[in-house]
Amino acid sequence: MNIDQVMHTFIAESRELLEQMENALLAVAQDGPEAVNAIFRAAHTIKGSAGMFGLDAVVDFTHVAESVLDKVRDGAVPVDDALVTLLLGCCDHIGHLVDAVEAGTLDSDTALVPAGAPLLAALQGYLDGGGAPAPARAANAPAAAAGNAGQWHISLRFGPDVLRNGMDPLSFIRYLGQMGTITGIATLADGLPPAAEFDPESCYLGFEIGFQSSADKAAIDGVFDFVRDDCRIRILPPENRIAEYLAWLDEVPEQRERLGEMLVRCGSVTAHELEQALTVQAAAESTGGAGVPLGEILVEQGTVRPAVVEAALAKQRQAPEAKTAPAESRSVRVDADKLDRLINLVGELIIAGAGANLIARRTQIPELLECTSTLSGLVEEVRDSALQLRMVKIGATFNRFVRVVRDVSREIGKDIRLDVSGEDAELDKTVVEKIGDPLTHLVRNAMDHGIEPADVRLARGKPAQGTVALNAYHDSGSIVIEVSDDGGGLKRDRILAKAIERGLVEPGRTLSDKEIFGLIFEPGFSTAEQVTNLSGRGVGMDVVKRNIVALRGSVEIASTEGVGTTVTVRLPLTLAIINGFQVGVGKSVFVIPMDMVEECIEFQEEPGRDFVDLRGSPMPFVRLRERFALAGAAARRQSIVVVRYGSSRAGLVVDTLLGEFQTVIKPLGKVFSGARFLSGSSILGNGDVALILDMAALLNGVESERESDLRAAA
């Protein structure tokens, strides 16, 4: 692994840690000490990793934040709203520093230091004596003993390839100096070969280090994370630490757990030391030898003192049996571009498979038909598996809005909380990335326009605290995302008056509530009484709708004045491959997403009627031949495909039913960007192009025409 790859890993992991840090900060009121420890670990890991690369600006800033977090962890500084706000700002600044590292401008960007200065000054205020007295530490956490520095002994042996892998051994030793004091160091050169065999690119040195620090063993071990595969390390604790380990084991509540896990939790063994010992144990068992106790291996390796192992074993024997823990999840990080290429290749495979199926049906060779049938089944499984790789839970996107709601509510002076549900609903990663900005605008709009000030809410008999809710669920092959608020609702008459004033609606025309609320998606439309930083300039909602429609989705608004508003966004689960139901109209082939098809019935022509009686209920229909102005006469025997999209249901009159096929979605070119009722295209097995119908636009058109006809009849 070269230095660029390692740096890329550092940047990616730092961003993940910053996201964890932000989530823990926002949850610190509920999770308490557990969240504080998570925040501290994230900051400490970023600082340690940055130190390996000599990124002093990142190390220096994060060190101050970590020092404040250490005082919080010890109970010397209370966690209040002001501190959380400050630490969120620090989290953002560290993110900017990491962005500068990626861009290569960390040292040249003159704006970074002034941006961090106010944050450093505020952090220093906490370090200069601000805070409450420290409460007693809980019995179920190891004592951190601020200032209780002990003399550690670190035995370090670097491998020969450490220099070739882009690492500087001395940088790790220098970084130790930021966690404590190196009281002594001996360089061991006994691994040096004869001069004739000396390789200047190889490392032959080892070090014995005396180190005085109040850090715990895991923190010291973490210094060497980036060189883990190229070194052997043994960390011997000071005498006072052994007493702490024994005290912790004595005080911890009795619970059945494995010896190694217990030793890692008390801090006497690191996760990497445990992993090495388990490897040795597994190797001994695989050779047919008797099982060697894990504690014995740890003691032989010099990892832990025998007294600590004996105390842990005694505690283990006292504890009752526990239920079997769930298996550890396994995952691997895959580059998104590689995943996109895989999806594209699967799409081409489906098209090629469709062509092979067509040839097999023409030739009617039994062996070929059987092979293509098997191939189709395998391709379908590959398709489902490949698409599943790109499916992610929407919860990560929803979690972003906890911070948005917190920051915006402070900015506009309102008390607003966020309710989140349906976080486990999954959709395509590409859709998730593109829906973030529209959702952000809808949430901010609900807070500014929807939620009333506290005094107005109290006068209306509502709680002073407003609520914005995010919900997601699957429905008919789509994902539905609802952004709702319990605010004042949309003012129907004001929207209509504004629309008439701007010439969007003819005076005297009767519109349904749905049509009136849909007017706010018109470009430049706004009913805000004053312009704020968030809204009132008439930009945004039209962009929201345009972005959602570009994803083959739709957006609707339902509102009750004085009660609240709900914006419903409906999106396809994937943008790549779907199961499609093909229909023919003349020589043209259209595709309907299979999840929206309910049934197919024979069409009985009745002059003058634009609806059919479907088991006692009237259902409107649309003739695709007329909708797309296709030449030629209708087939003698036509069919109706009954489709549903959300709450709308209608029939599509077609000439022929061609059945279900896997459909690879290809975008329409710019020439067809203005075409209505179409959301994309697909290539058939014979090379022809089939057009994918935009069901949202089609059914909305049917509904609007039916309402207009009813009003005209009235």
Order of alpha helices (4+ residues) and beta strands (2+ residues): alpha-alpha-alpha-alpha-alpha-alpha-beta-alpha-beta-beta-alpha-beta-alpha-alpha-alpha-alpha-alpha-alpha-alpha-beta-alpha-beta-beta-alpha-alpha-beta-beta-alpha-alpha-alpha-beta-beta-beta-beta-beta-beta-beta-alpha-beta-beta-beta-beta-beta-alpha
